[in-house]
Amino acid sequence: MDCDPVMLRITAASQSYDGERFQFRDLDFDLRAGEITAILGPNGRGKSTLLHVLAGLLKPTSGTLDLNPRTGFVPQEFSGSFPYSVLDVVLMGRARHIALFRTPRKSDIEKAMAALEATGMAEYATRNINALSGGERQLVLIARALAGENAVLLLDEPASALDLRNQDVVLSLLSELADREKLAIAFTTHQPNHAMAVADKVLLMLDHAKTAFGTNDAVMTEANLEALYGIPVRAARLGGSAREEAAFVPLFRQRDRKGNRP
């Protein structure tokens, strides 16, 4: 039985841009303190749209959202045309704590630096954000959300453009934040193995009118993932470490040397 408080809840929610074609319909799920939820679905299924609804950036066509005002949204990439320093970017997360036309106070800078410390990016505070690698920028964006003293973090494919090492860095950080800070975290991903690595619960956007939401064991099945992506998927158990690891392997169709598929 769930005992952690609900930090954000969406009920019977639908999203459509023309009243006929839906991104999702009659969606119900919640985010709880200290839990990580992974949201999986193919391209165009509405994952990013759902995050925008949860963040209050987009109003659902129907249904209700119990919005948490302390919600931080972390996009896939920072799109800034000016040479902001890393510290300046993180201070943007303090916007609602700084009075209009006022400069950041000493306490704002201290909280921004604490967020950079938490993400391991404090030594980059004076660097130009555009000079960082993709993985480093992603950590800065997470620090920006932390600096806002948010209770909920919503991340749009936080590891999609990262190499394996930086994927591990970002996913490990999310796990630490959920455990240590009791944040409610939701992230979108195309990688079932990312969900298996850190998520407590999973939302599968199976089609525009059907979803599956629950624990990894209940939802992350071969049958559900095959239905989600339209290709065979097999579960593998990997030993050889302190704990057995579960992984999902897609069975891609192989081409012969002439480029023909069987």
Secondary structure as the mmCIF struct_conf table of DSSP 4:
data_model
#
loop_
_struct_conf.conf_type_id
_struct_conf.id
_struct_conf.beg_label_comp_id
_struct_conf.beg_label_asym_id
_struct_conf.beg_label_seq_id
_struct_conf.end_label_comp_id
_struct_conf.end_label_asym_id
_struct_conf.end_label_seq_id
BEND BEND1 ASP A 4 ASP A 4
HELX_LH_PP_P HELX_LH_PP_P1 PRO A 5 PRO A 5
STRN STRN1 VAL A 6 SER A 16
BEND BEND2 TYR A 17 ARG A 21
STRN STRN2 PHE A 22 ARG A 32
TURN_TY1_P TURN_TY1_P1 ALA A 33 GLY A 34
STRN STRN3 ILE A 36 LEU A 40
TURN_TY1_P TURN_TY1_P2 ASN A 43 GLY A 44
BEND BEND3 ARG A 45 GLY A 46
HELX_RH_AL_P HELX_RH_AL_P1 LYS A 47 LEU A 54
TURN_TY1_P TURN_TY1_P3 ALA A 55 GLY A 56
BEND BEND4 LEU A 57 LEU A 58
BEND BEND5 THR A 61 THR A 61
STRN STRN4 SER A 62 ASP A 66
BEND BEND6 PRO A 69 ARG A 70
STRN STRN5 THR A 71 VAL A 74
BEND BEND7 GLN A 76 GLU A 77
BEND BEND8 SER A 81 PHE A 82
STRN STRN6 SER A 85 SER A 85
HELX_RH_AL_P HELX_RH_AL_P2 VAL A 86 LEU A 91
HELX_RH_3T_P HELX_RH_3T_P1 MET A 92 HIS A 97
BEND BEND9 ILE A 98 ILE A 98
TURN_TY1_P TURN_TY1_P4 LEU A 100 PHE A 101
HELX_LH_PP_P HELX_LH_PP_P2 THR A 103 ARG A 105
HELX_RH_AL_P HELX_RH_AL_P3 LYS A 106 ALA A 118
TURN_TY1_P TURN_TY1_P5 THR A 119 GLY A 120
HELX_RH_3T_P HELX_RH_3T_P2 ALA A 122 TYR A 124
TURN_TY1_P TURN_TY1_P6 ALA A 125 THR A 126
BEND BEND10 ARG A 127 ARG A 127
STRN STRN7 ASN A 128 ASN A 128
HELX_RH_3T_P HELX_RH_3T_P3 ILE A 129 ALA A 131
BEND BEND11 LEU A 132 LEU A 132
HELX_RH_AL_P HELX_RH_AL_P4 GLY A 134 ALA A 147
TURN_TY1_P TURN_TY1_P7 GLY A 148 GLU A 149
BEND BEND12 ALA A 151 ALA A 151
STRN STRN8 VAL A 152 LEU A 155
BEND BEND13 ASP A 156 GLU A 157
TURN_TY1_P TURN_TY1_P8 PRO A 158 ALA A 161
HELX_RH_AL_P HELX_RH_AL_P5 LEU A 164 GLU A 181
STRN STRN9 ALA A 184 THR A 189
BEND BEND14 HIS A 190 HIS A 190
HELX_RH_AL_P HELX_RH_AL_P6 PRO A 192 VAL A 198
BEND BEND15 ASP A 200 ASP A 200
STRN STRN10 LYS A 201 ASP A 207
TURN_TY1_P TURN_TY1_P9 HIS A 208 ALA A 209
STRN STRN11 LYS A 210 THR A 215
HELX_RH_AL_P HELX_RH_AL_P7 ASN A 216 VAL A 219
HELX_RH_AL_P HELX_RH_AL_P8 GLU A 222 TYR A 229
BEND BEND16 GLY A 230 ILE A 231
STRN STRN12 VAL A 233 LEU A 238
BEND BEND17 GLY A 240 ARG A 243
STRN STRN13 GLU A 245 PRO A 250
HELX_LH_PP_P HELX_LH_PP_P3 PHE A 252 ARG A 255
TURN_TY1_P TURN_TY1_P10 ARG A 257 LYS A 258
BEND BEND18 GLY A 259 GLY A 259
#
